[in-house]
Amino acid sequence: MLLAIDCGNTNTVFSIWDGEKFIATWRTATEWQRTADQYYVWLTSLMQFQKLDVHIDEVIVSSTVPRVVWNLRVFADRYFDCRPWVVGKPDCLLPRMPRVDEGTQVGPDRLVNTAGAYDRHGGNLIVVDFGTATTFDVVAHDGAYVGGVIAPGVNLSLEALHNAAAALPHVDISKPQAVIGTNTVACMQSGVFWGYIGLVREICARIKAERGLPMQVISTGGLAPLFQQAETLFDAFEDDLTMHGLTVIHRYNKDNA
């Protein structure tokens, strides 16, 4: 079976794929100091808790944190006796190579989201991922990543506002009852919520105008459903887009080995 690992700036997700579906998914905080042995103890404890008796013999990794890749490689080699595919490395093939400026390194998460979205929705897409950063990935008609936009993440913006202004509290993002806030928390929530609604709408509109053709907007990430409550910003929401993209890239590498 395949172990798919998506390591983001904030969280790392481990999912076991049986060839047709994910049979288990777990999430942990991303810590570059974590050793291969610690990963194994953590993972096997969760597997035992869920009474999963499976044989993992393949691993694929996407990581936006380069410092964790070494320990994940050791983890795969030591405990599953396999060399993992690492998205973004030369030996990990992509269904379509990105078409960007020469010398540009595209984040592995964006390559994986592109592969997953194209597999499910075809080409001419804008993939909006609400993570530590809010990213917009433009997927061409043939499934190639052709560029995008990076904006500060929602929670990152709230944290920066709290840290930079001593009088402003830490607040959780939610849909405000009204645009005009009548207390500090409501004012902050309204600014962030409606500010990001405007940001997503405007950036997607400008991407579509620049490309000059109809495009579907696909959202992913934990906060995407929250923003969908306000207006119809997205044509579809995919809660497992990144993990699905990892299975697509894994299958492509196996078929072309």
VOSELUM-215102 format. One line per field, with one value per residue: residue number from 1; residue in three letters; y, z, x of N, C-alpha, C in turn. Coordinates in steps of 0.001 Angstrom, whole numbers. Example, Ala and Ser with C-alpha at 12.3 -4.5 7.8 and 13.67 -1.06 7.14 Angstrom:
2
num = [1,2]
residuo = [ALA,SER]
n_y = [-5690,-2250]
n_z = [7800,7080]
n_x = [13190,12850]
ca_y = [-4500,-1060]
ca_z = [7800,7140]
ca_x = [12300,13670]
c_y = [-3300,30]
c_z = [7800,7870]
c_x = [13200,12900]
% end
This chain:
257
num = [1,2,3,4,5,6,7,8,9,10,11,12,13,14,15,16,17,18,19,20,21,22,23,24,25,26,27,28,29,30,31,32,33,34,35,36,37,38,39,40,41,42,43,44,45,46,47,48,49,50,51,52,53,54,55,56,57,58,59,60,61,62,63,64,65,66,67,68,69,70,71,72,73,74,75,76,77,78,79,80,81,82,83,84,85,86,87,88,89,90,91,92,93,94,95,96,97,98,99,100,101,102,103,104,105,106,107,108,109,110,111,112,113,114,115,116,117,118,119,120,121,122,123,124,125,126,127,128,129,130,131,132,133,134,135,136,137,138,139,140,141,142,143,144,145,146,147,148,149,150,151,152,153,154,155,156,157,158,159,160,161,162,163,164,165,166,167,168,169,170,171,172,173,174,175,176,177,178,179,180,181,182,183,184,185,186,187,188,189,190,191,192,193,194,195,196,197,198,199,200,201,202,203,204,205,206,207,208,209,210,211,212,213,214,215,216,217,218,219,220,221,222,223,224,225,226,227,228,229,230,231,232,233,234,235,236,237,238,239,240,241,242,243,244,245,246,247,248,249,250,251,252,253,254,255,256,257]
residuo = [MET,LEU,LEU,ALA,ILE,ASP,CYS,GLY,ASN,THR,ASN,THR,VAL,PHE,SER,ILE,TRP,ASP,GLY,GLU,LYS,PHE,ILE,ALA,THR,TRP,ARG,THR,ALA,THR,GLU,TRP,GLN,ARG,THR,ALA,ASP,GLN,TYR,TYR,VAL,TRP,LEU,THR,SER,LEU,MET,GLN,PHE,GLN,LYS,LEU,ASP,VAL,HIS,ILE,ASP,GLU,VAL,ILE,VAL,SER,SER,THR,VAL,PRO,ARG,VAL,VAL,TRP,ASN,LEU,ARG,VAL,PHE,ALA,ASP,ARG,TYR,PHE,ASP,CYS,ARG,PRO,TRP,VAL,VAL,GLY,LYS,PRO,ASP,CYS,LEU,LEU,PRO,ARG,MET,PRO,ARG,VAL,ASP,GLU,GLY,THR,GLN,VAL,GLY,PRO,ASP,ARG,LEU,VAL,ASN,THR,ALA,GLY,ALA,TYR,ASP,ARG,HIS,GLY,GLY,ASN,LEU,ILE,VAL,VAL,ASP,PHE,GLY,THR,ALA,THR,THR,PHE,ASP,VAL,VAL,ALA,HIS,ASP,GLY,ALA,TYR,VAL,GLY,GLY,VAL,ILE,ALA,PRO,GLY,VAL,ASN,LEU,SER,LEU,GLU,ALA,LEU,HIS,ASN,ALA,ALA,ALA,ALA,LEU,PRO,HIS,VAL,ASP,ILE,SER,LYS,PRO,GLN,ALA,VAL,ILE,GLY,THR,ASN,THR,VAL,ALA,CYS,MET,GLN,SER,GLY,VAL,PHE,TRP,GLY,TYR,ILE,GLY,LEU,VAL,ARG,GLU,ILE,CYS,ALA,ARG,ILE,LYS,ALA,GLU,ARG,GLY,LEU,PRO,MET,GLN,VAL,ILE,SER,THR,GLY,GLY,LEU,ALA,PRO,LEU,PHE,GLN,GLN,ALA,GLU,THR,LEU,PHE,ASP,ALA,PHE,GLU,ASP,ASP,LEU,THR,MET,HIS,GLY,LEU,THR,VAL,ILE,HIS,ARG,TYR,ASN,LYS,ASP,ASN,ALA]
n_y = [-1205,2344,5063,8306,11473,14722,17519,20498,24026,24404,22066,18467,15881,12489,9837,6706,4844,2546,1879,2335,3955,6241,4832,5639,8638,10966,13771,15922,18313,20214,19661,20242,19075,16533,13092,10186,7866,8845,9604,7048,5728,7361,7054,4247,3811,5112,3589,1103,1783,2204,-306,-1150,-3283,-3281,-3480,-1361,-410,1521,4972,8394,11801,15172,18258,21435,22298,22123,21085,18896,16795,15031,13422,12203,10699,8908,7673,6316,4580,3112,1900,1000,-8,1235,3576,6804,8611,11988,14858,17322,16747,15640,12901,12324,12124,14298,14540,16659,19070,22130,25362,27925,30816,30427,28702,29043,27686,25777,25467,22338,21689,23121,21971,19436,19979,20953,18651,16967,18464,18706,16039,15498,17530,18382,20736,24328,25815,27473,27053,27504,27626,27506,27856,28106,30167,31897,30559,30818,28807,28434,26403,25027,24164,21652,20583,21581,23447,26904,29194,31647,33073,34383,35023,36438,34091,33490,33063,33796,36495,37443,36825,38459,40970,40968,40740,43031,45171,46289,46700,45151,42142,38542,36786,34369,33335,33884,33954,37135,38613,41019,43524,45931,46228,46263,46049,45433,42826,41955,43868,43229,40599,41048,42644,40880,38638,39679,41058,39003,37703,39645,39720,37116,37059,39220,38609,36161,37028,38731,36944,35293,37224,37879,35431,35077,33269,30919,29700,27246,27560,26099,25179,24515,23378,24155,26442,27044,26171,27948,30479,30023,30211,32804,33840,32584,31670,29622,26898,24305,22376,20764,18619,16877,17399,17755,15340,13564,14433,13565,10783,10657,11535,9565,7278,7946,7913,5198,4020,4910,4007]
n_z = [0,-376,1256,1589,2024,3033,3681,5130,5920,8404,9238,8947,6898,6892,4857,4084,1187,-579,-3198,-4304,-2572,239,3251,5753,7516,8986,10990,11929,13793,11978,12412,12089,13511,14187,14313,12210,13666,15558,13909,13084,15471,16235,13995,13851,16299,15994,13918,15162,17083,15503,14650,12258,10041,7874,5015,4225,1400,-322,-664,-957,-1046,-432,229,1648,3362,3369,5254,6546,4839,4698,7072,6598,4367,5497,7304,5535,4249,6364,7780,5960,3915,1400,-1234,-1122,-3375,-4006,-4448,-6766,-6848,-9140,-9846,-9520,-11508,-13335,-14417,-16201,-17116,-15415,-16827,-16534,-15630,-16590,-14400,-12203,-9237,-8544,-5899,-4242,-3237,-4889,-7352,-6834,-6172,-8648,-10284,-9036,-9278,-12073,-12767,-11735,-12699,-15226,-17593,-17659,-15125,-11932,-8989,-5701,-2727,654,2846,4980,3492,1138,-1866,-5435,-8106,-11487,-13941,-17019,-20210,-20822,-18432,-17294,-14882,-14917,-13620,-11067,-8037,-4905,-1740,1603,4165,5718,8563,9152,8543,10494,12774,12423,12585,15227,16559,15765,16606,19677,21073,19898,20001,19885,17492,16255,12927,11427,9870,9902,11459,10460,8167,9211,12085,15591,17764,18833,18160,16291,14317,13440,12528,10447,8725,7945,6947,4879,3492,2431,873,-1108,-2075,-3171,-5127,-6818,-7671,-9004,-11034,-12475,-13305,-15032,-16967,-17951,-19016,-20863,-21292,-20373,-17021,-14476,-10938,-8332,-4986,-2058,1139,4658,5310,3132,2874,4675,3440,1234,2205,2010,-673,-4028,-4729,-5703,-8022,-7265,-4349,-2881,-475,-141,-1996,-2285,-1275,-3059,-5392,-4884,-5142,-7851,-9022,-8029,-9300,-11962,-11964,-11410,-13676,-15566,-14921]
n_x = [840,241,1781,966,2337,1902,3541,3135,3603,2461,969,1336,206,-663,-1619,-3091,-3276,-5149,-5170,-7602,-8994,-8631,-7816,-7216,-6434,-4262,-3240,-605,1379,3753,7118,10413,12432,11671,12367,13059,12475,10657,8531,7741,6953,4817,3070,2599,1403,-1056,-2104,-2372,-4241,-6477,-6791,-5562,-4122,-1889,281,2717,4427,5233,6014,5167,6059,5239,6582,6687,8517,11739,13574,12484,12479,14677,14534,12080,12715,14555,12845,11048,12836,14031,11913,9998,11348,11792,12464,11372,9203,9743,8085,8976,11637,14215,13947,11297,8676,6433,3022,2558,4891,5648,5004,6803,8831,12234,14376,12796,11536,8840,6526,6147,3582,1894,2312,1300,-1390,-2197,-1962,-3851,-6241,-6527,-6858,-9376,-11062,-10345,-8832,-7980,-8281,-8601,-7030,-7705,-6108,-6487,-4264,-1384,-369,-2460,-3031,-3175,-3495,-2873,-4121,-3457,-5049,-4057,-3294,-976,862,849,1520,666,-696,332,-837,-1027,-1920,-5142,-5296,-2710,-2759,-4543,-3059,-816,-2013,-2848,-370,991,-480,-987,-3360,-5246,-7083,-6496,-8306,-10667,-11361,-14476,-17738,-19048,-21959,-22797,-21609,-20655,-18961,-19696,-18136,-14737,-13796,-15723,-15317,-12730,-13104,-14920,-13399,-11341,-12791,-14584,-12701,-11090,-12978,-13331,-10708,-10337,-12383,-11652,-9007,-9420,-11143,-9466,-7479,-8987,-9689,-7176,-6339,-8324,-10424,-13077,-12991,-12876,-13223,-11621,-11687,-9717,-8483,-8776,-10355,-11896,-14695,-15887,-15683,-17202,-19735,-20576,-20813,-21164,-18300,-16754,-16549,-16319,-15531,-12787,-11870,-9763,-7788,-4957,-3898,-5088,-3852,-1240,-1563,-2128,288,1967,903,1470,4265,4732,3622,5358,7823]
ca_y = [0,3609,6088,9638,12433,16124,18323,21937,24873,24304,20686,17386,14904,11144,9083,5395,4644,1119,1723,2823,4978,6438,4061,6330,9917,11574,15083,16292,19585,20104,19986,19735,18313,15188,12086,9062,6973,9479,9447,5662,5448,8094,6476,2881,3896,5445,2438,88,2282,1995,-1726,-1272,-4204,-3123,-3514,-198,-691,2667,6259,9602,12952,16554,19055,22838,22547,21265,20466,17656,15748,14029,12468,11414,9710,7877,6993,5386,3568,2277,1150,428,-563,1791,4943,7548,9663,13319,15775,18437,16211,15228,11515,12217,12659,14980,14317,17795,19966,23506,26332,29149,31412,29541,28805,29160,26459,25817,24735,20999,21670,23675,20943,18347,20466,21023,17285,16466,19205,18355,14674,15488,18575,18801,21923,25690,25895,28248,26308,28397,26802,28301,27274,29145,31218,31659,30482,30667,28071,28449,25135,25192,23190,20331,20157,22159,24632,27994,30373,31863,34213,34030,36064,35970,33247,34142,33042,34565,37909,37724,36781,39661,42095,40883,40960,44370,46195,45796,46803,44253,40792,37421,36341,33300,33781,33357,34873,38083,38806,42243,44076,46958,45675,47178,45848,45217,41491,41940,44701,42468,39470,41568,43081,39722,37801,40338,41384,37837,37505,40562,39307,35936,37415,40110,37912,35187,37772,39237,35791,34909,38250,37775,34218,35273,32101,30480,28873,26831,27888,24977,25557,23473,23965,24106,27599,27247,26122,29153,31577,29646,30577,34181,33968,31465,32005,28458,25928,23025,22310,19460,18607,16020,17625,17531,13906,12942,14753,12679,9463,10819,11581,8233,6382,8329,7410,3730,3671,5329,3572]
ca_z = [0,-502,2286,1017,3081,2621,4761,4931,6890,9712,9554,8053,6777,6456,4412,3501,-35,-895,-4642,-4712,-1635,1447,4336,7022,7381,10278,10885,13050,13592,11274,13232,11320,14389,14413,13693,11540,14698,16140,12928,13055,16716,16155,12981,14193,17436,15450,13146,16118,17718,14557,14280,10855,9807,6447,4639,3429,654,-1172,13,-1759,-146,-887,1397,1485,4391,2928,6337,7038,3809,5023,8058,5968,3519,6399,7801,4505,3984,7535,8286,4886,2952,65,-1479,-1429,-4381,-3405,-5495,-6966,-7100,-10546,-10110,-9383,-12744,-13263,-15627,-17087,-16543,-15308,-17802,-15779,-15987,-16436,-13106,-11131,-8561,-8128,-4657,-4445,-2966,-6044,-8394,-6438,-6344,-10087,-10776,-8489,-9835,-13487,-12845,-11390,-13335,-16532,-17620,-17518,-13739,-10894,-7731,-4562,-1561,1878,3774,5669,2495,227,-3188,-6623,-9100,-12790,-14626,-18441,-20811,-20865,-17079,-16837,-14016,-15731,-12796,-10061,-7118,-3495,-808,2991,4621,6559,9969,9220,8572,11820,13751,12218,13097,16692,17035,15435,17289,21052,21607,19180,20541,18951,17220,15280,11751,11224,9086,10809,11248,9680,7680,10161,13417,16692,18795,18211,17561,15108,13303,12897,11765,9223,7849,7366,6160,3641,2754,1653,-172,-2188,-2639,-4020,-6288,-7719,-8291,-9967,-12185,-13261,-13960,-16154,-18004,-18538,-19819,-21967,-21537,-19168,-16124,-13229,-9722,-7405,-3693,-1134,2394,5726,5417,1903,3083,5379,2490,317,2819,1698,-2057,-4827,-5232,-6263,-8754,-6547,-3187,-2742,831,-157,-3305,-2250,-1130,-4331,-6331,-4613,-5735,-9305,-9360,-7739,-10381,-13178,-11831,-11534,-15068,-16449,-14317]
ca_x = [0,951,1679,1118,2668,1887,4123,2971,4303,1814,608,1725,-869,-295,-2780,-2813,-4066,-5156,-5280,-8922,-9481,-7842,-8425,-6928,-5729,-3913,-2616,248,2077,5030,8291,11544,13326,11145,13210,12407,11946,9474,7452,7290,6233,3549,2201,2185,474,-2371,-2561,-2806,-5459,-7575,-6766,-5175,-3019,-1595,1695,3106,5653,5546,5825,5357,6133,5262,6958,7071,9537,12843,14356,11883,12524,15694,14022,11017,13397,15084,11643,10569,13864,14295,10761,9183,12298,11555,12917,10151,9162,9623,7628,9884,12969,14321,13539,9843,8113,5138,2222,2841,5885,5146,5513,7072,10119,13385,15040,11801,11149,7438,6307,5577,2143,1190,2387,407,-2757,-2442,-2187,-5105,-7379,-6680,-7373,-10801,-11881,-9852,-7977,-8495,-8720,-7916,-7116,-7477,-5771,-6438,-3318,-613,-571,-3578,-2415,-4005,-2727,-3520,-3906,-3764,-5967,-3420,-2939,285,849,1399,1726,-364,-654,511,-1265,-937,-3011,-6146,-4866,-1466,-3144,-5096,-1964,1,-2785,-2800,999,1475,-1284,-1092,-4718,-6160,-6999,-6456,-9668,-10834,-12093,-15826,-18557,-19706,-23395,-22985,-20340,-20225,-18793,-20019,-17122,-13428,-13711,-16571,-14660,-11602,-13630,-15510,-12319,-10642,-13702,-15000,-11481,-10667,-13987,-12968,-9424,-10536,-13195,-10923,-7879,-9948,-11658,-8339,-6850,-9845,-9572,-5842,-6299,-9246,-11276,-13786,-12191,-13501,-12483,-11676,-11111,-9292,-8000,-9763,-11243,-12657,-16149,-16328,-15854,-18273,-21010,-20962,-21232,-20686,-16974,-16084,-17355,-16240,-14638,-12136,-11229,-8581,-7173,-3513,-3632,-5442,-2776,-106,-1830,-2023,1711,2505,482,2197,5632,4718,3323,6470,9098]
c_y = [1250,4491,7427,10637,13835,16975,19802,22722,24725,22863,19715,16326,13594,10426,7764,5148,3178,821,2210,3965,5128,5704,4678,7605,10490,12868,15352,17634,19332,20569,19385,18913,16859,14153,11003,8120,7545,9400,8034,5325,6109,7408,5088,2865,4197,4283,1334,497,2052,560,-1921,-2182,-4204,-3144,-2339,-510,423,3946,7381,10809,14257,17414,20472,23245,21636,20510,19164,16495,14661,12984,11630,10370,8555,7032,5942,4248,2590,1376,518,-94,-72,3200,5773,8438,10983,14306,16992,18002,15653,13813,11290,12914,13313,14691,15421,18683,21388,24402,27689,29688,30432,29791,28920,27787,26609,24973,23381,20934,22167,22691,19807,18764,20538,19644,16738,17141,18840,16963,14636,16439,18973,20088,23229,25884,26974,27484,27255,27537,27701,27585,28357,30392,30881,31700,30286,30006,28021,27190,25284,24072,21774,19841,20699,23344,25767,29286,30549,33096,33669,35238,35548,35109,33981,34205,33811,36058,38298,37764,38019,40900,42143,41243,42394,45479,45696,45791,45820,42823,39761,36928,35191,33816,33104,34378,35826,38239,40044,42737,45088,46338,46702,46916,45455,43871,41434,42755,43929,41304,39927,41974,41920,38927,38468,40784,40227,37456,38378,40161,38139,36308,38226,39397,36906,35889,38263,38102,35378,35914,38148,36546,34295,34072,31695,29556,28492,27228,26766,25397,24325,24153,24123,25250,27833,27165,27362,30283,31277,30024,31941,34310,32763,31855,30862,27559,24568,23177,20893,19430,17758,16194,17308,16049,13157,13200,13892,11297,9529,10803,10232,7266,6676,7810,5896,3307,3982,4932,2772]
c_z = [0,715,1622,2154,2488,3792,4416,6003,8297,10123,8520,8088,6239,6058,3799,2375,-427,-2389,-5183,-3833,-492,2589,5695,6729,8772,10037,12135,12748,12879,12175,12551,12179,14564,13636,13006,12567,15340,15195,12998,14306,16685,15191,13377,15392,16951,14643,14075,16788,16824,14045,12783,10734,8309,6223,3720,2726,-317,-421,-1005,-841,-935,326,1001,2517,4087,4049,6853,6073,4161,5992,7501,5019,4372,6947,6804,4282,5141,7883,7202,3735,1532,-12,-1873,-2659,-3648,-4508,-5561,-7198,-8527,-10831,-9922,-10585,-12489,-14533,-16663,-16392,-16472,-16371,-17105,-16214,-15715,-15098,-11932,-10543,-8041,-6869,-4923,-4217,-4157,-7210,-8108,-6604,-7821,-10645,-10305,-9104,-11298,-13639,-12601,-12227,-14732,-16433,-17485,-16142,-12985,-9594,-6594,-3319,-343,2891,4576,4797,1714,-1184,-4274,-7693,-10400,-13552,-16076,-18945,-20799,-19499,-16562,-15899,-14785,-14932,-11793,-9223,-5710,-2649,619,3359,5577,8010,10167,9304,9936,12883,13644,12773,14617,17221,16824,16165,18690,21576,20964,19672,19444,18752,16216,14119,11699,10403,10034,10473,10416,9217,8677,11556,14490,17924,18094,17507,16272,13973,12639,12039,10436,8231,7166,6462,4837,2820,1886,599,-1375,-2869,-3603,-5283,-7298,-8417,-9323,-11216,-13072,-13960,-15180,-17299,-18715,-19428,-21006,-22309,-20249,-18339,-14906,-12062,-8718,-6098,-2893,101,3392,5766,4176,2120,3786,4391,1464,884,2359,302,-2821,-5477,-6036,-7005,-8059,-5380,-3073,-1415,870,-1433,-3311,-2143,-2410,-5371,-6128,-5209,-7254,-9737,-9095,-8870,-11667,-13132,-11961,-12983,-15998,-15879,-15331]
c_x = [871,704,1970,1312,2702,2346,4006,3703,3742,1560,1171,637,-306,-1577,-2338,-3805,-3992,-5269,-6601,-9423,-8488,-8538,-8133,-6153,-5498,-3156,-1785,912,3403,6160,9519,12493,12883,11955,12388,11772,10683,8275,6871,6470,4856,2586,1710,1240,-936,-2949,-3080,-4105,-6674,-7626,-6517,-3965,-2736,-95,1990,4417,6026,5209,6031,5212,6036,5568,7337,8118,10731,13541,13746,12084,13524,15157,12874,11609,13924,13935,11156,11569,14014,13114,9882,10031,12013,12135,11692,10304,8963,9282,8550,11319,13025,13821,12038,9204,6761,4357,2400,3860,5325,5776,5624,8427,11255,14079,14094,11500,9722,7268,5663,4076,1340,1205,1407,-1055,-3142,-2767,-3529,-6316,-7606,-7270,-8877,-11656,-11425,-9052,-8733,-9126,-7952,-8125,-6749,-7288,-5606,-5556,-2630,-547,-1832,-3012,-3466,-3134,-3507,-3114,-4365,-4670,-5406,-2961,-1632,37,1522,1560,608,-122,-451,114,-1103,-2139,-3932,-5680,-3574,-1775,-3709,-4001,-1087,-701,-2727,-1410,1471,726,-1615,-2527,-5695,-5989,-6781,-7891,-9634,-11678,-13462,-16589,-19275,-21183,-23694,-21617,-19789,-20153,-19096,-19156,-15827,-13332,-14517,-15951,-13511,-12090,-14224,-14425,-11621,-11573,-14051,-13802,-11017,-11693,-13637,-11681,-9597,-11306,-12387,-9771,-8369,-10473,-10528,-7581,-7659,-9728,-8222,-5708,-7254,-10092,-11984,-12912,-13030,-12602,-12708,-11017,-10706,-8713,-9133,-10754,-12092,-14174,-16703,-16598,-16936,-19642,-21505,-21541,-20693,-19360,-16364,-17070,-17354,-15286,-14097,-11388,-9956,-7772,-5682,-3195,-3995,-4363,-1544,-334,-1733,-556,2371,2159,1249,3637,5705,4501,4492,7826,9932]
% end
